[in-house]
């Protein structure tokens, strides 16, 4: 069973940057699709970015600010977040099709 471990969240001022990391373990093969979702307080979980075979898609609100990428190691994914806004505050979850959600990593954008 694939397990997901996210890291890299924290408190950052508006305009700042963070880099989230996710490592997927327990898979005997390279995972083709990985992504990031987020859930803000009182809101539904929403897709932020996804990468499949090198092709990427982003939620409109993060285009030009966030970049998703795969690591050189097996089954890792990153989310570089620049020009952060208070509305980016949420728990960020790594996504792998059919895998259970991990614990997530909290991102708080506040002055």
VEXRO-518418 format. One line per 2 residues: number of its first residue (from 0); their letters; for each residue x, y, z of N, C-alpha, C. Coordinates in nm, 4 decimals. Atoms other than C-alpha are relative to their C-alpha. Layout:
N
NUM	A	X/Y/Z/X/Y/Z/X/Y/Z ~ ...
//
This chain:
111
0	XX	0.0841/-0.1184/0.0000/0.0000/0.0000/0.0000/0.0877/0.1235/0.0000 ~ -0.0793/-0.1214/0.0114/0.1319/0.3408/-0.0939/-0.0272/0.0905/0.1192
2	XX	0.0117/-0.0962/-0.1092/0.2001/0.5769/0.1933/0.0624/0.1321/-0.0439 ~ -0.0435/-0.1330/0.0410/0.2403/0.9512/0.1461/0.0428/0.0803/0.1213
4	XX	-0.0497/-0.0832/-0.1085/0.4488/1.1778/0.3658/0.0357/0.1366/-0.0568 ~ -0.0224/-0.1363/0.0451/0.4365/1.5526/0.3125/0.0836/0.0762/0.1020
6	XX	-0.0785/-0.0857/-0.0882/0.6725/1.8130/0.4537/0.0232/0.1341/-0.0680 ~ -0.0393/-0.1281/0.0572/0.7830/2.1712/0.4064/-0.0931/0.1157/0.0298
8	XX	0.0919/-0.1085/-0.0310/0.4859/2.3690/0.5325/0.0541/0.0892/0.1108 ~ -0.0403/-0.0904/-0.1067/0.5073/2.6542/0.7765/-0.0731/0.1313/-0.0090
10	XX	0.0558/-0.1357/-0.0032/0.4264/3.0150/0.8505/0.0883/0.0904/-0.0864 ~ -0.0755/-0.0880/0.0899/0.5282/3.2666/0.5851/-0.0794/0.1280/-0.0205
12	XX	0.0670/-0.1269/0.0250/0.4530/3.6302/0.5184/-0.0509/0.0066/-0.1433 ~ 0.0475/-0.0185/0.1383/0.2531/3.7361/0.2130/0.1150/0.0429/-0.0904
14	XX	-0.1086/-0.0250/0.0925/0.4815/3.7436/-0.0885/0.1163/-0.0950/0.0149 ~ -0.1087/0.0936/-0.0259/0.7051/3.4763/0.0570/-0.0125/-0.1282/-0.0800
16	XX	-0.0058/0.1269/0.0738/0.7914/3.1305/-0.0706/0.0138/-0.1176/0.0960 ~ -0.0190/0.1273/-0.0690/0.7756/2.7728/0.0498/0.0147/-0.1092/-0.1049
18	XX	-0.0115/0.1160/0.0886/0.8698/2.4416/-0.1063/-0.0489/-0.1224/0.0752 ~ 0.0547/0.1203/-0.0604/0.6601/2.1396/-0.0208/0.0598/-0.1232/-0.0671
20	XX	-0.0532/0.1261/0.0509/0.7890/1.7861/-0.0584/-0.0935/-0.1138/0.0360 ~ 0.0798/0.1200/-0.0266/0.6134/1.4528/-0.0793/0.0785/-0.1216/-0.0455
22	XX	-0.0620/0.1274/0.0340/0.7606/1.1067/-0.0705/-0.1048/-0.1091/0.0105 ~ 0.0935/0.1126/0.0027/0.5504/0.8074/-0.1684/0.0795/-0.1285/0.0158
24	XX	-0.0698/0.1256/-0.0237/0.6645/0.4763/-0.0279/-0.0978/-0.1163/-0.0094 ~ 0.0827/0.1194/0.0025/0.5383/0.1223/-0.0587/-0.0455/-0.0418/-0.1384
26	XX	0.0347/0.0371/0.1375/0.5003/0.1194/-0.4339/0.1179/-0.0723/-0.0635 ~ -0.1058/0.0752/0.0648/0.6961/-0.1371/-0.6291/0.0330/0.0486/-0.1394
28	XX	-0.0229/-0.0511/0.1341/0.6900/0.0716/-0.9422/-0.0030/0.1524/0.0045 ~ 0.0025/-0.1449/0.0084/0.7286/0.4306/-1.0525/-0.1429/0.0488/-0.0186
30	XX	0.1348/-0.0548/0.0059/0.4131/0.6296/-0.9967/-0.0064/0.1042/-0.1097 ~ 0.0075/-0.0876/0.1165/0.3027/0.8084/-1.3130/-0.0602/0.1358/0.0337
32	XX	0.0718/-0.1237/-0.0311/0.0681/1.0685/-1.1660/0.0145/0.0340/0.1480 ~ -0.0054/-0.0514/-0.1374/0.1333/1.2743/-0.8549/-0.0475/0.1449/-0.0021
34	XX	0.0515/-0.1357/-0.0027/-0.0161/1.5985/-0.7401/-0.0127/0.0538/0.1405 ~ 0.0248/-0.0664/-0.1275/-0.1134/1.8360/-0.4646/-0.1429/0.0510/0.0062
36	XX	0.1288/-0.0576/-0.0335/-0.4489/1.9197/-0.3131/0.0195/0.0882/0.1231 ~ -0.0016/-0.0769/-0.1238/-0.5266/2.1681/-0.0386/-0.1412/0.0138/0.0538
38	XX	0.1289/-0.0183/-0.0662/-0.8035/2.2188/0.2120/0.0124/0.1124/0.1003 ~ 0.0041/-0.1140/-0.0920/-0.8669/2.5518/0.3770/-0.1101/-0.0236/0.1029
40	XX	0.1031/0.0175/-0.1031/-1.0714/2.5751/0.6978/-0.1395/0.0288/-0.0540 ~ 0.1372/-0.0190/0.0423/-1.4397/2.5290/0.6236/-0.0256/-0.0177/-0.1482
42	XX	0.0154/0.0157/0.1443/-1.3795/2.4520/0.2575/0.0309/-0.1433/-0.0422 ~ -0.0280/0.1330/0.0523/-1.3652/2.1417/0.0435/0.1442/-0.0094/-0.0489
44	XX	-0.1333/0.0236/0.0533/-1.0374/1.9883/-0.0613/-0.0022/0.0274/-0.1505 ~ -0.0031/-0.0380/0.1408/-0.9342/2.1209/-0.4004/0.1356/-0.0316/-0.0619
46	XX	-0.1233/0.0286/0.0717/-0.6781/2.0313/-0.6622/0.0803/0.1283/-0.0193 ~ -0.0896/-0.1132/0.0200/-0.3802/2.2646/-0.6725/0.0820/-0.0191/-0.1273
48	XX	-0.0855/0.0269/0.1160/-0.1499/2.1026/-0.9264/0.0179/-0.1506/-0.0140 ~ -0.0196/0.1416/0.0264/-0.0912/1.7681/-1.0905/0.1010/-0.0164/-0.1127
50	XX	-0.1003/0.0262/0.1038/0.1876/1.6178/-1.2982/-0.0103/-0.1460/-0.0421 ~ 0.0128/0.1335/0.0581/0.1551/1.3182/-1.5284/0.0936/-0.0096/-0.1189
52	XX	-0.0964/0.0186/0.1100/0.4395/1.1997/-1.7485/0.0607/0.1319/-0.0446 ~ -0.0627/-0.1274/0.0297/0.5907/1.5448/-1.7274/-0.0963/0.1105/-0.0371
54	XX	0.1004/-0.1007/0.0322/0.2693/1.7227/-1.8227/-0.0626/0.0522/0.1288 ~ 0.0496/-0.0599/-0.1228/0.1404/1.9669/-1.5623/-0.1306/0.0757/-0.0222
56	XX	0.1210/-0.0816/-0.0015/-0.1918/2.1281/-1.4783/-0.0086/0.0697/0.1337 ~ 0.0103/-0.0793/-0.1213/-0.2634/2.3993/-1.2251/-0.1397/0.0576/0.0148
58	XX	0.1191/-0.0782/-0.0289/-0.5591/2.5539/-1.0554/0.0276/0.1432/-0.0454 ~ -0.0202/-0.1350/0.0552/-0.6137/2.8975/-1.2102/0.0608/0.0962/0.1015
60	XX	-0.0435/-0.0976/-0.0999/-0.5484/3.0795/-0.8834/0.1487/-0.0100/0.0334 ~ -0.1419/0.0157/-0.0328/-0.1924/2.9450/-0.8560/0.0895/0.0048/-0.1229
62	XX	-0.0803/-0.0039/0.1221/-0.0826/2.9632/-1.2182/0.0963/0.1183/0.0027 ~ -0.1016/-0.1043/0.0000/0.2399/3.1587/-1.2520/0.0670/0.0207/0.1344
64	XX	-0.0581/-0.0152/-0.1339/0.3093/3.1343/-0.8790/0.0530/-0.1324/0.0542 ~ -0.0384/0.1321/-0.0499/0.3322/2.7606/-0.8063/0.0580/-0.0833/-0.1143
66	XX	-0.0594/0.0906/0.0976/0.5439/2.5007/-0.9832/0.0086/-0.1395/0.0603 ~ -0.0078/0.1386/-0.0443/0.5023/2.1264/-0.9477/0.1100/-0.0700/-0.0788
68	XX	-0.1070/0.0712/0.0677/0.7930/1.8988/-1.0255/0.0214/-0.1352/0.0665 ~ -0.0350/0.1315/-0.0533/0.9101/1.5421/-0.9784/0.1474/-0.0014/0.0377
70	XX	-0.1374/0.0124/-0.0427/1.2258/1.4541/-0.7945/0.0739/-0.1050/-0.0806 ~ -0.0807/0.1004/0.0689/1.5118/1.2506/-0.9333/-0.0168/-0.1368/0.0636
72	XX	0.0249/0.1248/-0.0692/1.4442/0.9906/-0.6714/-0.1362/-0.0552/-0.0385 ~ 0.1263/0.0610/0.0368/1.1588/0.7514/-0.7194/-0.1150/0.0559/0.0813
74	XX	0.1268/-0.0301/-0.0659/0.8107/0.8702/-0.6373/0.0067/0.1146/0.0990 ~ 0.0018/-0.1234/-0.0773/0.8782/1.2155/-0.5031/-0.0581/0.1115/-0.0865
76	XX	0.0566/-0.1139/0.0707/0.6990/1.5339/-0.5918/0.0169/0.1232/0.0866 ~ -0.0198/-0.1257/-0.0702/0.7558/1.8960/-0.5002/-0.1016/0.1030/-0.0474
78	XX	0.0815/-0.1137/0.0378/0.5487/2.2103/-0.4998/0.0729/0.1260/0.0458 ~ -0.0629/-0.1270/-0.0302/0.7400/2.5357/-0.5191/-0.1072/0.1074/-0.0040
80	XX	0.1055/-0.1009/-0.0119/0.5111/2.8129/-0.4008/0.0646/0.1359/0.0212 ~ -0.0530/-0.1350/-0.0077/0.6102/3.1721/-0.4663/-0.1140/0.1017/0.0059
82	XX	0.0995/-0.1085/-0.0078/0.4302/3.5022/-0.4139/-0.1241/-0.0448/0.0757 ~ 0.1117/0.0548/-0.0772/0.2159/3.3418/-0.1476/-0.0939/0.1085/0.0481
84	XX	0.1060/-0.0909/-0.0415/-0.1117/3.5044/-0.0541/-0.0714/-0.0593/0.1207 ~ 0.0749/0.0543/-0.1139/-0.3229/3.4743/0.2605/-0.1021/-0.1069/-0.0414
86	XX	0.0979/0.0993/0.0450/-0.5796/3.2804/0.0569/0.0623/-0.1341/-0.0372 ~ -0.0673/0.1286/0.0199/-0.3188/3.0091/0.0005/0.0091/-0.0791/0.1312
88	XX	-0.0020/0.0684/-0.1291/-0.3474/2.9223/0.3691/-0.0893/-0.1231/-0.0034 ~ 0.0734/0.1267/0.0062/-0.4524/2.5581/0.3918/0.0919/-0.1124/0.0462
90	XX	-0.0796/0.1206/-0.0144/-0.3402/2.2085/0.4698/0.0189/-0.0572/-0.1404 ~ -0.0332/0.0490/0.1330/-0.1652/2.0761/0.1611/0.0256/-0.1506/0.0070
92	XX	-0.0089/0.1447/0.0026/-0.1947/1.7092/0.0741/0.0596/-0.0471/-0.1315 ~ -0.0528/0.0663/0.1180/0.0054/1.5005/-0.1652/-0.1056/-0.0947/-0.0556
94	XX	0.0996/0.0856/0.0648/-0.2019/1.3062/-0.4166/0.0672/-0.1020/-0.0899 ~ -0.0350/0.1093/0.0902/-0.1438/0.9700/-0.5789/-0.1275/-0.0791/-0.0235
96	XX	0.1246/0.0728/0.0258/-0.4318/0.7929/-0.7519/-0.0090/-0.1301/0.0795 ~ 0.0336/0.1204/-0.0761/-0.5885/0.5235/-0.5311/0.0726/-0.0107/0.1338
98	XX	-0.0696/0.0051/-0.1288/-0.3576/0.5985/-0.2377/-0.0789/0.0766/0.1056 ~ 0.0613/-0.0738/-0.1101/-0.4849/0.7045/0.1022/0.0706/0.1339/0.0181
100	XX	-0.0604/-0.1291/-0.0277/-0.4274/1.0648/0.1962/0.1020/-0.0116/0.1135 ~ -0.0944/-0.0092/-0.1102/-0.1297/1.1465/0.4140/-0.0506/0.0988/0.1030
102	XX	0.0365/-0.0922/-0.1075/-0.1269/1.3775/0.7144/-0.0141/0.1429/-0.0503 ~ 0.0007/-0.1363/0.0506/-0.0764/1.6847/0.5021/0.1039/0.0857/0.0696
104	XX	-0.0917/-0.0963/-0.0600/0.1411/1.9836/0.5763/-0.0670/0.1368/-0.0013 ~ 0.0721/-0.1252/-0.0178/0.0062/2.3120/0.7080/0.0800/0.1162/-0.0589
106	XX	-0.0587/-0.1235/0.0520/0.0769/2.6326/0.5185/-0.0848/0.1162/0.0502 ~ 0.0684/-0.1184/-0.0492/-0.0121/2.9609/0.6845/0.0696/0.1222/-0.0580
108	XX	-0.0540/-0.1223/0.0582/0.0360/3.2863/0.4973/-0.0624/0.1180/0.0737 ~ 0.0524/-0.1063/-0.0848/0.0038/3.5769/0.7335/0.1115/0.0947/0.0388
110	X	-0.0975/-0.0983/-0.0470/0.1764/3.8949/0.8346/-0.0080/0.0143/0.1515
//
